[in-house]
Amino acid sequence: MTNASVGQVLDWVLEGRAREAGAAVAAALASEPSPAEVSRYAAVGAFNLILRGDHLAAYELASSAAEAVPLGVFGSAALTFARCMLPLAPGDPDLPALYEDVWALRGEYLELTGENRAVAGYLAVECAMSSGRLVEAEELARALVDEPGSRSVQSAIFVGIALARSLAFQGRIAEAAAAASVALAAAEENGGIPARMLAGATSAYIAAQTGSRAEAERLTATVIALEPEPDSYITVGSHVLAAYGLGAVDGVEQAARIILHAAGGPALPRLQTVDRAYAYEILATDAIDRNDLAAARSWGRRSAPLSIHNMAAAAVERTLSRIDAATGNYASAADRAAVSAARASVSGGNLDAARADVLAARALAIGGSRPEAINSLMEAAALAEKLGATTVRQWASTELRKLGRRLAPVAGGGWEALSKREQQITLLAAEGYSNRSIATALYLSERTVQSHLSRALVALGVSSRAAIPASLWPASPPDFALFQLTRRQQEVAMLVIDGHPNRIIASTLNISEKTVEKHIQGMFERLGVSSRTGIANRLLASGDAARV
């Protein structure tokens, strides 16, 4: 029987057909292959074992192949990736040094062609991600994306997903979202369940960073529904990556449940080292939120040995910072968070650095260093805004408000850029309530209501409260309610919806302001409303509008 090509075997691995892939690797290695073939099949075989959760066997296979043949691009990537899955012990090879061997061979990866390039390159990308080398992962992935010629179909999809992941963890959110959209479409068209799960989880994580909790929850539910009982590296990792996203949007309790279920219990045996470090941060945060400091300390002890490279160490330091802050050790909490930010930055993890900066500032504030905390929060918010990390910016904004400071709203930042109070007031204004009515209902001053609305107008990118409904509930041109109006009233109404004042409406329609006011009063009577905002809301509600 003719051996399956190494590209075909990798496709089977990535489709979740582990048994077929393992049999094909065994057959190929038993057929007296050339040294080059030994390296290729052993590398894919080791990767298959990793996905099945047999990390030690994967490391042994990659090591034995390295002893049998010169350690080339295939073997070096497989060996280092397998090493990422195992905790380091005294005397073990240093992981960063191992990865340097892989990175030194990048020229050889890029000189390969066809399926050899696809297979070796994909293993190198995953090796870079698992080693916390985000910039290198992006560079390798970009070199493989859209490469012409014969290659593994599934690895091409997974390289696209890896590109989106590397961009997301770097904090380049807009670029990550664009790459994730392409990867998700490719996975849905040609990918197996593992590809669809990982693409969906990546999209969920990115949605969470933009503050879109509903979208993050929807995508997470889709991922879980594809395989409720994950049992492979990719499917387990998909559950956990989506959980990281939920943790960023106040869904820590749900995230902790997902992690413990998918990762196999408190020891998280199904996760590789850096993923365990991130997961323990979620678990410790959940314990702190429940005021179970003993459990938080226990998660911290499990996390501490995982600092095998900068990205993992950054997660460990954030976890320990949270625990220190919860137990009153604010100086230590601030120091650990600062270390976390520095180590994340070294790896290109700007999103994690911004998160750590907020943690450090919060600890400084509670510890009494108010001016320093304010400066740090302002800097963290500025970085988050530059990255497009809405969730981190909102977190920094919340901490600043505790200190009596407010960030200027992001022009055009949209609904998610508003605080919960601003969203509440904006909805009431959209329903046509006056500032006085809103103030009375919410026990606020009219001045405070107006301040919140002013910020909302900037964030929504509109110039008047009458334009708020259209920004919140986009619709096709209103139909039913318009039929209750005269033709001229309809023209005036559409300009009201756009937020134009009477002067502009009069100029646009070549009529007097007095006539505009007369038409507006007529609409009040026909539509049963008492404000310009009420006109906009009534007409939009009559169409096929759907709240965003």
C-alpha positions as CSV (number, residue, x, y, z in Angstrom):
1,M,0.0,0.0,0.0
2,T,1.3,3.4,-0.9
3,N,2.0,5.6,2.1
4,A,-0.2,8.7,2.5
5,S,1.8,11.9,1.9
6,V,2.8,13.9,4.9
7,G,0.4,16.7,3.9
8,Q,-2.5,14.3,3.7
9,V,-1.5,12.9,7.2
10,L,-1.5,16.5,8.6
11,D,-4.9,17.1,7.1
12,W,-6.2,14.0,8.9
13,V,-4.6,15.2,12.2
14,L,-6.2,18.6,11.9
15,E,-9.6,17.1,10.9
16,G,-9.5,15.1,14.2
17,R,-8.9,11.8,12.4
18,A,-6.2,10.9,14.9
19,R,-6.4,7.1,14.5
20,E,-6.0,7.2,10.7
21,A,-3.2,9.7,11.0
22,G,-1.4,7.6,13.6
23,A,-1.7,4.4,11.5
24,A,-0.3,6.3,8.4
25,V,2.7,7.6,10.4
26,A,3.4,4.1,11.8
27,A,3.2,2.6,8.3
28,A,5.5,5.3,6.8
29,L,8.1,4.9,9.5
30,A,8.0,1.1,9.1
31,S,8.7,1.2,5.4
32,E,12.4,2.0,5.6
33,P,12.0,5.7,4.7
34,S,14.8,8.1,3.9
35,P,16.2,10.2,6.7
36,A,14.3,13.2,5.3
37,E,11.0,11.2,5.4
38,V,11.7,10.0,8.9
39,S,12.0,13.7,10.0
40,R,8.8,14.7,8.2
41,Y,6.6,11.8,9.4
42,A,8.0,11.8,12.9
43,A,7.2,15.5,13.2
44,V,3.6,15.0,12.1
45,G,3.3,11.9,14.2
46,A,4.5,13.9,17.3
47,F,2.0,16.6,16.5
48,N,-0.8,14.0,16.3
49,L,0.2,12.6,19.7
50,I,0.1,16.2,21.1
51,L,-3.4,16.7,19.9
52,R,-4.4,13.4,21.4
53,G,-3.0,14.6,24.8
54,D,-0.1,12.1,24.8
55,H,2.6,14.8,25.3
56,L,5.4,12.6,26.7
57,A,5.0,10.1,23.8
58,A,5.1,13.0,21.4
59,Y,8.4,14.3,23.0
60,E,9.9,10.8,22.9
61,L,9.0,10.4,19.2
62,A,10.4,13.7,18.2
63,S,13.5,13.1,20.3
64,S,14.1,9.7,18.7
65,A,13.7,11.1,15.3
66,A,16.2,13.8,16.1
67,E,18.7,11.1,17.2
68,A,18.2,9.1,14.0
69,V,18.5,12.0,11.5
70,P,20.0,15.5,11.5
71,L,17.6,17.8,13.4
72,G,16.1,19.8,10.5
73,V,13.2,22.1,10.2
74,F,10.6,19.4,10.8
75,G,12.2,17.8,13.7
76,S,13.2,21.0,15.4
77,A,9.7,22.4,15.3
78,A,8.1,19.1,16.5
79,L,10.6,18.7,19.3
80,T,10.2,22.2,20.6
81,F,6.4,22.1,20.3
82,A,6.4,18.8,22.3
83,R,8.7,20.4,24.9
84,C,6.2,23.2,25.3
85,M,3.6,20.7,26.5
86,L,5.7,19.4,29.4
87,P,6.6,21.2,32.6
88,L,10.3,22.0,32.9
89,A,12.3,20.2,35.5
90,P,15.9,20.7,36.7
91,G,18.3,19.6,34.0
92,D,15.7,19.9,31.2
93,P,16.7,21.8,28.1
94,D,15.8,25.5,28.3
95,L,12.7,26.2,26.2
96,P,13.6,29.7,25.0
97,A,17.0,28.3,23.8
98,L,15.2,25.4,22.0
99,Y,12.9,27.9,20.3
100,E,15.9,29.9,19.1
101,D,17.0,26.8,17.2
102,V,13.6,26.8,15.5
103,W,13.8,30.5,14.7
104,A,17.3,30.2,13.4
105,L,16.0,27.8,10.7
106,R,13.3,30.2,9.5
107,G,15.1,30.6,6.2
108,E,14.9,26.9,5.6
109,Y,11.2,26.9,6.3
110,L,10.6,29.6,3.7
111,E,12.8,27.9,1.1
112,L,10.6,24.7,1.2
113,T,7.9,24.3,-1.4
114,G,4.5,22.6,-1.7
115,E,3.3,20.4,1.2
116,N,6.7,20.4,2.8
117,R,6.5,24.1,3.3
118,A,3.0,23.9,4.5
119,V,3.7,21.2,7.0
120,A,7.0,22.4,8.4
121,G,5.8,26.0,8.3
122,Y,2.6,25.2,10.2
123,L,4.4,23.3,12.9
124,A,6.8,26.3,13.3
125,V,3.9,28.7,13.6
126,E,2.3,26.6,16.4
127,C,5.7,26.3,18.0
128,A,6.1,30.1,18.0
129,M,2.7,30.6,19.5
130,S,3.3,28.0,22.2
131,S,6.6,29.6,23.0
132,G,5.0,33.0,23.4
133,R,6.8,34.4,20.4
134,L,3.9,36.4,18.9
135,V,5.8,38.6,16.5
136,E,7.7,35.6,15.0
137,A,4.4,33.6,14.8
138,E,2.8,36.4,12.8
139,E,5.8,36.7,10.5
140,L,5.8,32.9,9.8
141,A,2.1,32.8,9.3
142,R,2.1,35.8,6.9
143,A,4.7,34.0,4.8
144,L,2.4,31.0,4.5
145,V,-1.0,32.6,4.0
146,D,-2.1,32.6,0.4
147,E,1.0,30.8,-0.7
148,P,0.4,29.3,-4.2
149,G,1.1,25.7,-4.9
150,S,0.3,22.3,-3.5
151,R,-0.2,22.2,0.2
152,S,-2.3,20.7,3.1
153,V,-5.8,22.2,2.9
154,Q,-6.3,22.1,6.7
155,S,-2.9,23.5,7.6
156,A,-3.7,26.5,5.4
157,I,-6.9,27.2,7.4
158,F,-5.1,26.7,10.7
159,V,-2.3,29.1,9.6
160,G,-4.9,31.7,9.0
161,I,-6.4,31.1,12.4
162,A,-2.9,31.3,14.0
163,L,-2.3,34.7,12.2
164,A,-5.5,36.0,13.8
165,R,-4.5,34.7,17.2
166,S,-1.0,36.2,17.1
167,L,-2.5,39.6,16.1
168,A,-5.1,39.4,18.9
169,F,-2.6,38.7,21.6
170,Q,-0.4,41.4,20.3
171,G,-3.4,43.7,20.8
172,R,-3.8,44.6,17.1
173,I,-7.5,44.1,17.4
174,A,-8.8,45.5,14.1
175,E,-6.3,43.5,12.1
176,A,-7.0,40.4,14.2
177,A,-10.8,40.8,13.6
178,A,-10.2,41.0,9.8
179,A,-7.9,38.0,9.8
180,A,-10.3,36.0,12.0
181,S,-13.2,36.8,9.7
182,V,-11.3,35.3,6.7
183,A,-10.2,32.3,8.8
184,L,-13.8,31.6,10.1
185,A,-15.2,31.8,6.5
186,A,-12.5,29.3,5.3
187,A,-13.1,27.0,8.3
188,E,-16.8,27.0,7.7
189,E,-16.3,26.2,4.0
190,N,-13.6,23.6,4.0
191,G,-12.6,22.9,7.6
192,G,-13.5,20.1,9.9
193,I,-15.0,20.5,13.4
194,P,-11.6,21.4,15.0
195,A,-11.0,24.2,12.5
196,R,-14.5,25.6,13.0
197,M,-14.1,25.5,16.7
198,L,-10.8,27.2,16.9
199,A,-11.8,29.9,14.4
200,G,-15.0,30.5,16.3
201,A,-13.1,30.7,19.6
202,T,-10.6,33.1,18.2
203,S,-13.4,35.3,16.9
204,A,-15.1,35.1,20.4
205,Y,-11.9,36.2,22.1
206,I,-11.5,39.1,19.7
207,A,-15.2,40.1,20.1
208,A,-14.6,40.2,23.9
209,Q,-11.7,42.6,23.5
210,T,-13.9,45.0,21.6
211,G,-16.5,44.9,24.4
212,S,-19.0,42.9,22.4
213,R,-20.1,40.6,25.2
214,A,-23.2,39.3,23.5
215,E,-21.2,38.3,20.4
216,A,-18.5,36.7,22.5
217,E,-21.2,34.7,24.4
218,R,-22.9,33.7,21.1
219,L,-19.7,32.5,19.5
220,T,-18.7,30.7,22.7
221,A,-22.0,28.8,22.8
222,T,-21.5,27.8,19.1
223,V,-18.0,26.5,19.9
224,I,-19.2,24.5,22.9
225,A,-22.2,23.1,20.9
226,L,-19.9,21.7,18.2
227,E,-18.2,19.4,20.8
228,P,-19.6,19.7,24.3
229,E,-17.0,17.1,25.6
230,P,-13.7,18.1,24.1
231,D,-10.9,15.6,24.2
232,S,-8.2,16.8,21.9
233,Y,-5.7,19.6,22.1
234,I,-7.5,21.8,19.5
235,T,-11.0,21.2,20.8
236,V,-10.0,21.7,24.4
237,G,-8.0,24.7,23.5
238,S,-11.0,26.2,21.6
239,H,-13.2,26.0,24.8
240,V,-10.5,27.6,26.9
241,L,-9.7,30.4,24.4
242,A,-13.4,31.3,24.3
243,A,-13.4,31.2,28.1
244,Y,-10.5,33.7,28.2
245,G,-12.7,36.1,26.2
246,L,-15.6,35.7,28.6
247,G,-13.2,36.5,31.5
248,A,-12.5,39.8,29.9
249,V,-16.2,40.9,29.8
250,D,-17.2,40.1,33.4
251,G,-18.0,36.5,32.6
252,V,-15.3,35.1,34.9
253,E,-17.6,32.6,36.7
254,Q,-18.8,31.0,33.5
255,A,-15.2,31.1,32.1
256,A,-13.9,29.2,35.2
257,R,-16.6,26.5,34.7
258,I,-15.7,26.1,31.1
259,I,-12.0,25.8,31.8
260,L,-12.3,23.2,34.6
261,H,-14.6,21.1,32.4
262,A,-12.6,21.3,29.2
263,A,-9.1,21.1,30.7
264,G,-9.8,18.0,32.8
265,G,-9.9,19.3,36.4
266,P,-7.8,21.5,38.7
267,A,-4.4,20.3,37.3
268,L,-5.5,21.3,33.8
269,P,-3.8,18.3,32.3
270,R,-5.2,18.8,28.8
271,L,-3.5,22.2,28.5
272,Q,0.0,23.2,27.5
273,T,2.0,25.2,29.9
274,V,1.2,28.8,28.7
275,D,-2.5,28.0,28.5
276,R,-2.4,26.7,32.0
277,A,-0.9,30.0,33.1
278,Y,-3.7,31.9,31.5
279,A,-6.3,29.6,32.9
280,Y,-5.1,29.8,36.4
281,E,-5.5,33.6,36.2
282,I,-9.2,33.1,35.4
283,L,-9.6,30.5,38.2
284,A,-7.9,32.7,40.8
285,T,-9.9,35.7,39.7
286,D,-13.1,33.7,40.1
287,A,-12.1,32.6,43.6
288,I,-11.3,36.2,44.6
289,D,-14.7,37.4,43.2
290,R,-16.3,34.8,45.5
291,N,-14.1,35.9,48.4
292,D,-12.5,32.5,48.6
293,L,-8.9,33.6,49.2
294,A,-7.8,30.1,50.2
295,A,-8.8,28.8,46.8
296,A,-7.2,31.8,45.1
297,R,-3.9,31.1,46.9
298,S,-4.1,27.5,45.8
299,W,-4.5,28.5,42.2
300,G,-1.6,30.8,42.6
301,R,0.7,28.0,43.9
302,R,-0.3,25.9,40.9
303,S,0.5,28.8,38.6
304,A,3.9,29.8,40.0
305,P,6.1,27.1,38.3
306,L,4.8,27.9,34.8
307,S,7.0,30.8,34.0
308,I,8.8,29.0,31.2
309,H,8.9,32.1,28.9
310,N,7.8,35.7,28.9
311,M,4.2,35.3,27.9
312,A,3.6,32.5,30.5
313,A,5.5,34.5,33.1
314,A,3.4,37.6,32.4
315,A,0.2,35.6,33.1
316,V,1.7,34.1,36.3
317,E,2.7,37.6,37.6
318,R,-0.8,38.9,36.9
319,T,-2.3,36.0,38.8
320,L,0.0,36.6,41.8
321,S,-0.7,40.4,41.6
322,R,-4.4,39.8,41.9
323,I,-3.9,37.5,44.9
324,D,-1.6,40.0,46.6
325,A,-4.1,42.8,46.0
326,A,-6.9,40.7,47.4
327,T,-4.9,39.9,50.5
328,G,-3.9,43.5,51.2
329,N,-0.3,43.3,49.8
330,Y,-0.7,46.3,47.5
331,A,2.9,47.2,47.0
332,S,3.7,43.6,46.0
333,A,0.6,43.6,43.8
334,A,1.8,46.7,42.0
335,D,5.3,45.4,41.6
336,R,4.2,42.1,40.2
337,A,1.8,43.7,37.7
338,A,4.6,46.0,36.5
339,V,6.8,42.9,36.0
340,S,4.0,41.3,34.1
341,A,3.6,44.3,31.8
342,A,7.3,44.3,31.1
343,R,7.5,40.6,30.3
344,A,4.4,40.8,28.0
345,S,5.8,43.7,26.1
346,V,9.1,41.9,25.4
347,S,7.1,39.2,23.6
348,G,4.9,41.7,21.7
349,G,1.9,41.0,24.0
350,N,0.7,44.6,24.2
351,L,-2.8,43.6,25.1
352,D,-1.6,41.7,28.1
353,A,0.7,44.6,28.9
354,A,-2.2,47.0,29.0
355,R,-4.2,44.7,31.2
356,A,-1.2,44.4,33.6
357,D,-0.9,48.2,33.7
358,V,-4.5,48.6,34.9
359,L,-3.8,46.0,37.6
360,A,-0.7,47.9,38.7
361,A,-2.6,51.2,38.8
362,R,-5.5,49.7,40.7
363,A,-3.1,48.4,43.4
364,L,-1.3,51.7,43.6
365,A,-4.6,53.5,44.1
366,I,-5.8,51.2,46.8
367,G,-2.4,51.5,48.4
368,G,-2.6,55.3,48.6
369,S,-0.5,56.3,45.6
370,R,-3.3,58.2,43.9
371,P,-1.4,60.5,41.5
372,E,0.8,57.7,40.2
373,A,-2.3,55.5,39.8
374,I,-4.1,58.2,37.8
375,N,-1.1,58.6,35.5
376,S,-0.8,54.9,35.0
377,L,-4.5,54.5,34.2
378,M,-4.4,57.3,31.7
379,E,-1.4,55.7,30.0
380,A,-3.1,52.3,30.0
381,A,-6.3,53.8,28.6
382,A,-4.4,55.5,25.8
383,L,-2.6,52.3,24.9
384,A,-5.9,50.3,24.9
385,E,-7.5,52.9,22.7
386,K,-4.6,52.7,20.3
387,L,-4.9,49.0,20.2
388,G,-8.7,49.0,19.8
389,A,-9.0,47.1,23.0
390,T,-12.3,48.6,24.2
391,T,-12.7,46.3,27.1
392,V,-9.4,47.2,28.7
393,R,-10.1,50.9,28.1
394,Q,-13.5,50.6,29.8
395,W,-11.8,48.9,32.7
396,A,-9.2,51.7,33.0
397,S,-12.1,54.2,32.8
398,T,-14.0,52.5,35.6
399,E,-10.9,52.6,37.8
400,L,-10.3,56.3,37.0
401,R,-13.9,57.2,37.9
402,K,-13.2,55.7,41.4
403,L,-10.5,58.3,41.6
404,G,-12.7,61.1,40.5
405,R,-11.3,61.3,37.0
406,R,-13.0,60.6,33.6
407,L,-11.7,59.8,30.2
408,A,-12.9,61.8,27.2
409,P,-15.3,59.6,25.2
410,V,-13.9,58.0,22.0
411,A,-15.5,59.8,19.1
412,G,-17.5,57.3,17.2
413,G,-16.6,54.6,19.7
414,G,-20.2,53.4,19.6
415,W,-22.5,51.9,22.2
416,E,-19.8,49.7,23.8
417,A,-17.7,52.8,24.5
418,L,-20.3,54.0,27.0
419,S,-20.4,53.2,30.7
420,K,-23.5,51.3,32.0
421,R,-24.9,54.5,33.4
422,E,-24.4,56.3,30.1
423,Q,-26.1,53.5,28.3
424,Q,-29.0,53.6,30.7
425,I,-29.5,57.3,30.2
426,T,-29.0,57.1,26.4
427,L,-31.8,54.5,26.1
428,L,-34.2,56.7,28.1
429,A,-33.3,59.7,26.0
430,A,-33.9,57.6,22.8
431,E,-37.4,56.8,24.2
432,G,-38.1,60.5,24.2
433,Y,-37.8,61.2,28.0
434,S,-36.6,64.7,28.9
435,N,-33.5,65.3,31.0
436,R,-35.8,66.3,33.9
437,S,-37.7,63.0,33.7
438,I,-34.5,61.0,33.5
439,A,-33.0,62.8,36.4
440,T,-36.1,62.2,38.6
441,A,-36.2,58.5,37.7
442,L,-32.5,57.9,38.3
443,Y,-32.1,60.2,41.3
444,L,-29.6,62.4,39.5
445,S,-29.3,66.1,38.8
446,E,-30.3,67.4,35.4
447,R,-26.7,68.6,34.9
448,T,-25.4,65.1,35.5
449,V,-27.9,63.7,32.9
450,Q,-26.8,66.3,30.4
451,S,-23.1,65.5,31.0
452,H,-23.8,61.8,30.4
453,L,-25.8,62.6,27.2
454,S,-23.1,64.8,25.9
455,R,-20.6,62.0,26.2
456,A,-23.0,59.6,24.6
457,L,-23.5,61.9,21.6
458,V,-19.7,62.0,21.0
459,A,-19.4,58.2,21.3
460,L,-22.4,57.5,19.0
461,G,-21.1,60.0,16.5
462,V,-24.3,62.1,16.4
463,S,-25.0,65.8,16.9
464,S,-28.3,65.8,18.8
465,R,-30.5,63.6,21.0
466,A,-33.0,63.3,18.2
467,A,-30.4,61.3,16.2
468,I,-29.8,58.8,19.0
469,P,-32.6,56.3,18.0
470,A,-31.2,56.0,14.4
471,S,-27.7,55.3,15.8
472,L,-29.0,52.6,18.2
473,W,-31.6,51.0,16.0
474,P,-30.6,51.2,12.3
475,A,-33.6,50.6,10.0
476,S,-34.6,50.6,6.4
477,P,-36.7,53.7,5.7
478,P,-39.7,53.8,8.1
479,D,-42.9,52.8,6.4
480,F,-46.1,52.4,8.4
481,A,-45.8,55.5,10.6
482,L,-44.7,57.6,7.6
483,F,-48.1,57.0,5.9
484,Q,-49.7,58.9,8.8
485,L,-47.8,62.0,7.7
486,T,-48.1,64.4,4.8
487,R,-45.4,64.3,2.2
488,R,-43.7,67.4,3.5
489,Q,-43.9,66.1,7.1
490,Q,-42.2,62.9,5.9
491,E,-39.4,65.0,4.4
492,V,-39.0,67.0,7.7
493,A,-39.2,63.8,9.7
494,M,-36.3,62.1,7.8
495,L,-34.1,65.2,8.5
496,V,-35.2,65.1,12.2
497,I,-34.1,61.5,12.4
498,D,-30.6,62.5,11.1
499,G,-30.4,65.0,14.0
500,H,-30.6,68.3,12.0
501,P,-31.9,71.4,13.8
502,N,-34.8,73.5,12.4
503,R,-32.4,75.9,10.7
504,I,-30.7,73.2,8.6
505,I,-34.1,71.6,7.8
506,A,-35.5,74.9,6.6
507,S,-32.5,75.5,4.4
508,T,-32.5,72.0,3.0
509,L,-36.2,72.1,2.1
510,N,-36.2,75.8,1.1
511,I,-38.9,76.6,3.7
512,S,-39.0,78.9,6.7
513,E,-38.1,77.8,10.2
514,K,-41.6,78.7,11.3
515,T,-43.0,76.3,8.8
516,V,-40.6,73.6,10.0
517,E,-41.8,74.1,13.5
518,K,-45.4,73.9,12.3
519,H,-44.8,70.6,10.6
520,I,-43.1,69.2,13.7
521,Q,-46.0,70.2,15.9
522,G,-48.3,68.4,13.4
523,M,-46.2,65.3,13.7
524,F,-46.4,65.4,17.5
525,E,-50.2,65.2,17.2
526,R,-50.3,62.5,14.5
527,L,-47.7,60.3,16.0
528,G,-48.7,60.8,19.7
529,V,-45.3,62.0,20.8
530,S,-44.0,65.1,22.6
531,S,-40.4,65.6,21.4
532,R,-38.2,65.4,18.3
533,T,-36.5,62.3,19.8
534,G,-40.0,60.8,20.1
535,I,-40.6,61.4,16.4
536,A,-37.3,59.6,15.5
537,N,-38.0,56.8,17.9
538,R,-41.6,56.3,16.7
539,L,-40.7,56.2,13.0
540,L,-37.7,53.9,13.5
541,A,-39.7,51.5,15.6
542,S,-42.3,51.2,12.9
543,G,-39.8,49.8,10.4
544,D,-37.8,46.6,10.5
545,A,-35.4,48.0,13.0
546,A,-33.4,45.7,15.2
547,R,-31.4,46.8,18.2
548,V,-27.7,46.4,17.8
